[in-house]
């Protein structure tokens, strides 16, 4: 797998670790554009037929939302700062690095993925997605912007599943042998199975099968839930792709509702002064 595509995929892992990008456009990276030129994102596909939600599945989902801290706590996070370690198994040899994520409502995110010899910054400013892999910032196409926007919405999981088709499937053991209640969720081209712990009502597994960009086989397994400012956050996540271990993520630090400067997400102008838009490492900057 190309390294650029590999790091793009880590956005989902990073946002998943936060409570929770897929393929690049086939046309490749777009040349830099003036800040005033906005690339419009394609809208989500229309849902075919009426939305159907199983009453038993709704009860399980509501219990999962409550177990994580409740709707008010989840949606009340205006900013999120998350720093995690990652061990990636997709290289010939496992590689260890760090992922740092800054999020600000309604739809702004910046992610920095660092390995011993590579660093990539990905950001979404609410309308445009851009990347800097060490050779200067480049705007990404509308499809990638759409995927990043959707990744941002994952931060409100499991509130995410209050929309769309929801069905109760069965009682089943997860990959670690924990007893769960298994739900099926389908919405706007996405298809997932969700496994909720029968004892604690915590979300333990999310299996992904379809996205608007095409079929996918990815499973995220969550563990080590810890309290953070009124919420429970999974501090460990294993990700599997095509039934093979892909990565492990462990949260080092998590903060909610600390100030974050909008300049952190902005596409850097060609004449921007040195250091403009870079994150301040001091806690007060966030």
TORFI-134506 format. One line per field, with one value per residue: x, y, z of N, C-alpha, C, CB in turn. Coordinates in steps of 0.2 Angstrom, whole numbers, m for minus. Glycine has a CB too. Layout:
n.east = X|... .
n.north = Y|... .
n.up = Z|... .
ca.east = X|... .
ca.north = Y|... .
ca.up = Z|... .
c.east = X|... .
c.north = Y|... .
c.up = Z|... .
cb.east = X|... .
cb.north = Y|... .
cb.up = Z|... .
***
This chain:
n.east = 4|3|12|6|m8|m9|m7|m17|m28|m27|m34|m47|m44|m38|m49|m58|m51|m53|m66|m72|m43|m52|m50|m39|m44|m45|m40|m29|m18|m24|m18|m11|m23|m29|m34|m48|m55|m66|m68|m82|m91|m97|m114|m122|m127|m145|m156|m164|m181|m191|m185|m181|m182|m178|m187|m181|m167|m166|m167|m156|m146|m149|m145|m132|m128|m131|m122|m110|m109|m120|m131|m130|m117|m109|m112|m110|m96|m86|m74|m60|m46|m33|m21|m11|m3|3|3|8|4|5|16|31|38|32|28|30|22|15|m1|m9|m24|m34|m50|m64|m80|m91|m86|m72|m55|m39|m26|m11|1|14|29|45|52|44|31|15|2|m15|m30|m46|m56|m69|m74|m65|m52|m36|m18|m2|13|26|31|25|8|m6|m22|m35|m46|m65|m70|m62|m63|m76|m75|m67|m75|m85|m78|m75|m88|m89|m84|m94|m99|m108|m119|m120|m128|m141|m148|m154|m156|m159|m157|m160|m149|m144|m138|m121|m104|m90|m74|m65|m72|m82|m98|m111|m124|m129|m131|m137|m133|m138|m135|m136|m127|m118|m113|m114|m110|m114|m108|m113|m108|m116|m115|m110|m115|m107|m100|m92|m87|m86|m90|m86|m93|m98|m96|m99|m89|m86|m85|m79|m69|m67|m64|m66|m60|m64|m58|m53|m60|m60|m64|m66|m68|m82|m86|m85|m71|m64|m48|m40|m38|m40|m38|m44|m41|m48|m48|m36|m23|m22|m19|m14|m20|m17|m23|m14|m17|m31|m42|m56|m65|m56|m48|m46|m37|m44|m35|m27|m33|m34|m31|m14|m9|1|9|10|16|31|28|14|m2|2|2|2|12|9|m2|m12|m14|m24 .
n.north = m6|11|24|37|34|25|33|42|33|33|43|39|30|38|48|39|34|45|46|40|42|38|31|41|54|47|55|60|72|88|104|118|131|147|155|159|151|139|122|113|101|84|80|68|52|49|42|27|22|21|25|13|8|m3|m7|m14|m13|1|3|m3|5|18|14|13|25|32|25|30|43|51|60|74|76|71|78|90|93|105|107|96|88|76|65|51|35|25|9|2|m11|m12|m10|m18|m21|m19|m2|11|26|42|50|65|75|88|95|105|112|118|109|106|100|95|84|76|65|55|47|38|43|50|63|69|81|83|92|99|113|116|118|115|102|99|94|91|84|86|93|105|113|106|106|95|84|85|73|67|77|76|63|66|75|66|58|67|67|55|57|60|47|36|43|46|35|37|42|35|18|5|m10|m24|m38|m50|m59|m60|m66|m55|m52|m54|m62|m57|m55|m48|m37|m37|m25|m19|m6|6|18|32|26|20|5|m4|m15|m15|m19|m21|m21|m32|m32|m19|m10|m3|2|m10|m16|m10|m15|m12|m11|m6|10|26|27|15|m4|m10|m18|m18|m18|m12|m13|m9|m5|m3|8|24|37|54|70|69|60|43|36|26|20|12|4|m8|m11|m20|m25|m33|m44|m45|m39|m22|m10|m3|8|19|30|44|56|66|79|90|104|114|130|132|139|145|147|136|126|132|133|135|151|156|167|167|171|164|150|152|147|135|123|127|120|122|119|129|134|127 .
n.up = 0|m4|4|6|5|15|27|25|29|42|48|52|62|71|74|79|91|98|103|95|31|20|4|m7|m19|m36|m45|m40|m29|m28|m36|m26|m21|m21|m6|m7|m16|m15|m14|m18|m8|m12|m10|2|m2|m7|4|1|2|16|33|45|61|74|89|100|96|97|111|116|110|116|129|127|124|136|144|140|144|141|131|132|137|127|115|120|120|114|109|106|111|108|110|105|105|91|84|69|59|45|38|31|42|59|63|74|81|83|85|84|87|84|87|83|85|72|62|61|60|64|61|65|60|65|62|64|53|45|43|43|40|41|38|40|36|38|26|16|13|17|15|21|18|21|10|8|9|2|m7|m5|m15|m18|m14|m4|5|9|15|26|33|36|45|55|61|67|79|88|90|101|96|83|78|80|69|54|47|59|67|77|79|86|101|104|105|106|97|108|116|124|130|120|113|97|84|68|57|45|33|22|13|21|30|44|58|75|91|107|124|135|149|153|144|135|120|111|99|82|66|49|33|21|12|5|m4|m8|m5|10|22|38|55|71|88|104|120|138|144|151|162|157|160|163|154|147|139|126|129|122|106|94|77|63|46|33|40|45|57|59|66|82|94|107|119|125|131|134|131|134|128|129|124|106|93|78|67|67|59|46|29|24|19|4|7|21|37|44|54|56|60|66|79|96|109|122|135|138|125|119 .
ca.east = 0|7|12|1|m14|m9|m8|m24|m33|m26|m38|m52|m41|m37|m55|m60|m48|m55|m72|m71|m48|m51|m46|m39|m47|m41|m36|m23|m18|m25|m13|m14|m27|m30|m39|m55|m58|m69|m70|m88|m91|m103|m118|m122|m133|m151|m158|m169|m186|m192|m181|m184|m178|m181|m188|m176|m161|m166|m166|m148|m142|m150|m141|m125|m126|m130|m116|m104|m109|m126|m131|m128|m110|m106|m113|m107|m89|m85|m67|m57|m38|m32|m14|m11|2|0|8|5|6|4|23|35|39|28|30|27|22|10|m6|m12|m30|m38|m56|m68|m86|m95|m83|m65|m51|m32|m23|m4|3|21|33|52|55|38|26|9|m3|m21|m34|m52|m57|m76|m76|m59|m48|m29|m13|5|17|32|33|20|1|m10|m29|m38|m52|m71|m72|m58|m66|m82|m73|m64|m81|m89|m74|m77|m95|m88|m82|m100|m102|m113|m125|m121|m132|m148|m151|m153|m159|m156|m160|m157|m148|m143|m133|m115|m98|m86|m68|m62|m76|m86|m105|m114|m130|m127|m135|m135|m135|m137|m137|m132|m121|m113|m116|m110|m113|m111|m108|m113|m107|m122|m115|m109|m118|m102|m98|m85|m85|m89|m88|m88|m94|m99|m95|m101|m83|m86|m85|m73|m69|m63|m67|m63|m62|m63|m56|m49|m63|m58|m68|m63|m72|m89|m88|m81|m68|m60|m41|m37|m42|m37|m41|m42|m43|m48|m47|m29|m22|m19|m15|m16|m20|m17|m23|m10|m19|m37|m45|m62|m68|m51|m48|m42|m37|m46|m29|m24|m36|m34|m26|m9|m8|8|13|9|23|33|25|7|m6|5|m1|6|12|7|m9|m16|m16|m30 .
ca.north = 0|17|27|42|31|22|39|44|29|33|48|36|27|44|50|33|34|51|43|35|44|32|32|48|54|44|60|62|78|94|109|123|136|153|153|161|147|134|116|110|93|81|78|61|49|49|36|23|19|24|23|8|7|m8|m4|m17|m10|8|3|m5|11|23|12|14|33|34|23|34|49|54|64|81|76|69|83|96|95|110|105|89|87|69|63|44|32|20|4|1|m17|m13|m10|m24|m22|m14|5|15|33|46|54|71|77|94|96|111|112|112|104|108|95|94|78|75|58|56|41|40|46|54|67|71|85|83|96|101|119|116|117|112|98|99|89|93|78|88|97|111|111|105|105|88|85|85|66|67|82|72|58|69|77|61|56|71|66|49|59|60|41|33|48|45|30|39|43|29|11|2|m17|m29|m44|m56|m59|m63|m64|m51|m56|m55|m67|m53|m56|m42|m37|m35|m21|m17|1|7|25|36|22|16|m1|m6|m19|m13|m24|m17|m25|m34|m30|m12|m6|1|0|m14|m17|m8|m18|m8|m15|m1|17|29|27|8|m9|m10|m23|m15|m19|m8|m16|m4|m7|1|14|28|44|60|76|67|55|37|36|20|22|7|2|m12|m11|m25|m24|m39|m50|m44|m34|m16|m5|m2|15|20|37|46|62|68|85|93|111|119|134|130|144|143|147|129|122|135|131|141|155|156|173|167|171|157|147|154|141|129|122|129|114|123|117|135|136|123 .
ca.up = 0|m4|11|7|6|22|32|25|32|49|51|55|68|76|77|83|97|101|106|90|27|16|m2|m10|m26|m41|m49|m36|m26|m32|m35|m21|m24|m17|0|m8|m20|m11|m18|m15|m7|m15|m4|4|m7|m4|7|m2|6|23|38|49|67|78|96|104|95|100|118|117|108|121|135|126|124|143|148|138|147|140|125|133|138|121|111|123|119|109|107|108|110|109|108|106|101|86|81|63|56|38|35|31|50|63|64|80|80|87|82|88|84|87|84|85|82|70|58|60|63|62|63|64|61|65|62|65|47|41|47|39|43|37|41|37|39|38|19|12|16|14|17|20|19|21|4|7|9|m5|m6|m8|m19|m14|m11|2|10|11|19|32|36|39|50|61|64|71|86|92|91|97|94|76|76|81|62|49|49|65|68|82|76|90|106|101|108|102|96|114|120|128|127|117|109|90|80|61|55|37|32|17|9|26|33|50|64|82|97|114|130|139|156|154|139|132|113|111|92|76|60|44|27|15|13|m1|m9|m10|0|15|28|44|62|77|94|109|127|142|145|156|163|155|160|163|148|146|132|126|128|118|100|89|71|58|39|29|45|47|62|55|70|89|96|114|121|130|134|131|135|131|129|130|118|100|88|71|63|67|54|40|23|25|13|2|10|28|41|47|60|56|60|69|85|102|113|129|137|137|118|117 .
c.east = 4|6|7|m6|m15|m10|m15|m29|m32|m31|m44|m50|m41|m44|m59|m58|m51|m62|m73|m66|m47|m48|m45|m43|m42|m38|m30|m23|m20|m20|m16|m18|m28|m35|m46|m58|m60|m71|m76|m88|m97|m107|m119|m128|m139|m153|m164|m174|m186|m187|m184|m179|m182|m181|m182|m169|m161|m164|m159|m144|m143|m146|m134|m123|m126|m124|m110|m104|m116|m125|m128|m120|m106|m106|m111|m100|m88|m78|m65|m50|m37|m25|m13|m5|m1|5|4|8|6|11|26|36|35|32|26|27|17|5|m9|m18|m32|m44|m60|m74|m87|m91|m76|m61|m44|m29|m15|m2|11|24|40|54|50|34|21|4|m9|m26|m40|m54|m65|m79|m71|m55|m41|m24|m6|9|24|35|28|13|m2|m17|m31|m44|m59|m72|m68|m60|m72|m80|m71|m70|m84|m84|m74|m83|m94|m86|m88|m103|m103|m119|m126|m126|m139|m151|m150|m157|m155|m160|m156|m156|m148|m139|m127|m109|m94|m79|m64|m66|m81|m93|m108|m120|m128|m132|m133|m138|m133|m140|m133|m126|m117|m117|m112|m114|m110|m113|m108|m113|m114|m121|m114|m112|m113|m101|m92|m83|m89|m86|m91|m88|m94|m98|m98|m95|m83|m85|m78|m74|m64|m67|m63|m65|m60|m62|m53|m53|m61|m62|m63|m68|m80|m91|m83|m78|m64|m52|m37|m41|m38|m41|m39|m45|m43|m46|m39|m28|m19|m16|m18|m15|m21|m17|m18|m13|m26|m40|m51|m63|m62|m50|m43|m42|m39|m40|m26|m27|m36|m29|m20|m8|0|12|12|16|24|30|17|3|m4|3|4|6|10|0|m14|m18|m22|m36 .
c.north = 6|21|33|40|28|28|41|40|30|39|45|33|33|46|45|33|40|50|37|39|39|34|39|48|51|49|62|69|84|100|114|128|142|152|155|156|140|128|113|103|90|79|70|58|49|42|33|20|23|21|19|7|2|m6|m7|m14|m2|8|1|1|16|21|13|21|35|31|27|41|53|59|71|81|75|75|90|98|99|109|99|90|80|68|55|41|27|15|1|m6|m18|m12|m17|m26|m17|m8|8|22|36|49|59|74|83|95|102|111|118|107|105|103|96|88|78|68|58|49|43|44|50|57|69|75|84|88|97|107|121|116|114|107|99|95|92|87|80|92|103|108|111|103|98|89|84|78|65|71|79|67|60|72|72|58|60|69|59|51|59|53|39|37|47|40|31|41|36|23|8|m5|m21|m35|m50|m54|m63|m62|m60|m55|m57|m60|m63|m54|m49|m43|m33|m31|m20|m10|2|14|29|33|19|10|m4|m11|m16|m18|m20|m22|m26|m32|m23|m7|m1|m2|m4|m15|m13|m11|m14|m12|m11|6|20|28|19|3|m8|m16|m21|m16|m16|m11|m12|m8|m2|8|17|35|50|66|74|62|49|37|30|22|17|5|m2|m12|m16|m23|m31|m45|m50|m38|m28|m12|m6|5|15|27|38|52|64|74|87|100|116|124|132|136|141|143|140|125|125|133|137|144|155|161|173|167|165|156|148|148|135|129|124|122|116|122|123|137|132|124 .
c.up = 0|2|12|8|13|27|31|29|40|52|55|62|73|79|81|90|101|105|102|86|22|10|m4|m17|m31|m45|m46|m33|m31|m31|m30|m25|m19|m12|m2|m12|m16|m16|m14|m14|m10|m9|m3|m1|m3|m1|4|3|13|28|43|55|72|85|100|103|97|107|120|115|113|127|133|126|132|146|146|141|146|134|126|134|131|116|113|122|113|105|110|106|112|106|110|103|97|85|75|60|49|34|35|38|53|64|70|79|85|82|86|84|88|83|87|81|78|66|56|63|60|65|61|65|60|66|62|59|43|46|42|43|38|41|37|40|39|31|15|16|13|18|16|23|20|15|3|7|3|m3|m9|m11|m15|m11|m4|7|13|16|26|36|40|45|56|65|68|78|91|93|99|95|87|74|77|75|58|51|54|66|73|79|81|96|103|105|103|101|103|119|125|125|126|114|102|86|73|60|48|36|27|14|14|28|38|54|70|87|103|120|134|146|157|149|135|125|113|104|87|70|54|37|21|17|6|m6|m11|m4|4|20|33|50|67|83|100|116|131|143|151|156|161|155|159|157|149|139|132|124|124|112|96|83|66|51|36|34|47|52|58|60|77|91|104|116|126|134|130|135|131|132|131|123|113|95|81|66|62|61|47|35|23|18|11|5|18|31|43|54|61|56|63|76|91|106|120|130|136|130|116|122 .
cb.east = m5|4|19|1|m16|m2|m2|m26|m31|m19|m41|m55|m35|m33|m59|m59|m41|m56|m77|m77|m48|m58|m48|m31|m48|m46|m41|m17|m12|m32|m11|m8|m34|m32|m37|m55|m53|m75|m64|m94|m90|m101|m125|m124|m131|m157|m160|m167|m185|m199|m178|m185|m177|m176|m195|m176|m160|m173|m170|m146|m144|m157|m143|m123|m132|m137|m115|m103|m104|m129|m138|m131|m108|m109|m120|m109|m85|m86|m62|m61|m34|m37|m8|m17|7|m3|9|6|2|m1|27|41|47|26|30|30|21|13|m12|m7|m35|m33|m60|m64|m92|m101|m87|m63|m54|m28|m26|1|0|24|31|56|59|34|29|6|m1|m24|m31|m57|m54|m78|m77|m55|m50|m27|m13|7|16|37|32|22|m3|m7|m33|m38|m52|m77|m70|m50|m67|m86|m68|m59|m85|m90|m66|m77|m100|m82|m79|m105|m97|m116|m124|m114|m130|m148|m148|m146|m160|m156|m160|m162|m141|m140|m136|m115|m94|m85|m63|m60|m72|m84|m110|m109|m136|m124|m136|m139|m130|m141|m137|m130|m118|m112|m117|m108|m111|m115|m103|m120|m102|m124|m108|m101|m123|m95|m99|m86|m85|m88|m90|m84|m99|m106|m88|m102|m77|m80|m86|m73|m67|m62|m67|m64|m59|m68|m51|m42|m71|m51|m70|m60|m70|m93|m87|m85|m63|m62|m38|m34|m45|m37|m40|m45|m39|m44|m49|m24|m18|m25|m16|m12|m25|m12|m30|m3|m14|m42|m40|m68|m73|m44|m46|m44|m30|m51|m24|m26|m43|m33|m29|m2|m10|8|11|5|22|41|28|5|m8|13|m3|4|20|9|m10|m13|m10|m28 .
cb.north = 0|22|30|46|26|19|44|44|22|35|52|30|24|49|52|26|35|57|48|33|51|29|28|49|62|39|66|63|79|97|113|126|133|160|157|168|145|136|111|113|92|75|81|60|42|51|36|18|12|22|30|1|14|m15|m6|m24|m9|11|m3|m11|14|23|5|11|36|31|15|34|53|58|65|83|71|63|84|96|88|117|111|83|92|65|67|41|28|24|m2|6|m23|m8|m5|m24|m21|m17|9|13|35|51|49|76|72|101|89|118|111|114|103|115|88|101|72|81|53|61|35|34|41|49|72|65|92|76|103|95|125|123|124|117|90|107|82|99|73|83|92|114|116|99|111|84|80|87|61|68|89|70|53|74|81|55|56|78|65|45|66|64|35|27|55|43|23|45|49|28|7|6|m21|m30|m43|m62|m63|m61|m71|m44|m52|m49|m71|m46|m59|m39|m33|m41|m14|m22|6|2|29|42|27|21|m7|0|m27|m6|m29|m13|m22|m41|m34|m11|m1|0|6|m21|m25|0|m25|m1|m20|m3|20|37|29|7|m15|m3|m30|m8|m27|m1|m23|1|m13|2|12|30|45|60|81|73|58|31|42|15|23|1|8|m20|m4|m32|m18|m39|m56|m44|m36|m13|2|m7|19|16|39|49|68|62|91|89|111|116|141|123|147|148|152|125|121|143|131|137|163|157|179|161|177|158|150|159|140|129|115|135|112|131|114|141|135|116 .
cb.up = 6|m10|12|0|1|23|31|17|30|51|45|50|67|73|71|80|97|97|107|85|24|15|m7|m12|m28|m45|m51|m41|m22|m30|m41|m18|m25|m21|6|m12|m26|m7|m18|m19|1|m19|m6|11|m9|m9|15|m7|6|26|42|45|71|78|98|103|87|99|121|112|101|123|136|119|121|146|145|131|145|146|122|140|143|118|108|130|118|111|108|105|114|106|112|102|107|80|87|58|59|35|39|27|51|70|58|87|73|91|79|90|84|86|85|84|87|67|51|62|62|64|60|68|56|70|56|66|42|37|51|35|44|36|42|37|36|41|16|9|15|15|14|25|14|22|m2|1|14|m9|m9|m2|m24|m19|m16|0|6|6|16|30|31|34|48|58|59|68|86|89|88|101|96|73|79|86|59|48|42|71|61|88|73|86|113|94|110|105|92|118|124|129|133|112|112|86|83|56|60|33|39|20|5|31|27|54|63|83|96|114|135|138|159|154|142|135|108|114|90|76|60|43|28|12|14|0|m5|m14|m3|19|25|43|64|76|95|109|126|141|145|156|170|148|155|162|141|148|132|120|135|122|96|91|67|61|36|23|42|41|68|52|67|94|92|118|123|127|134|131|135|132|134|131|120|97|88|69|65|73|55|41|16|27|14|m6|7|30|46|48|66|50|53|69|87|105|113|130|144|140|114|117 .
***
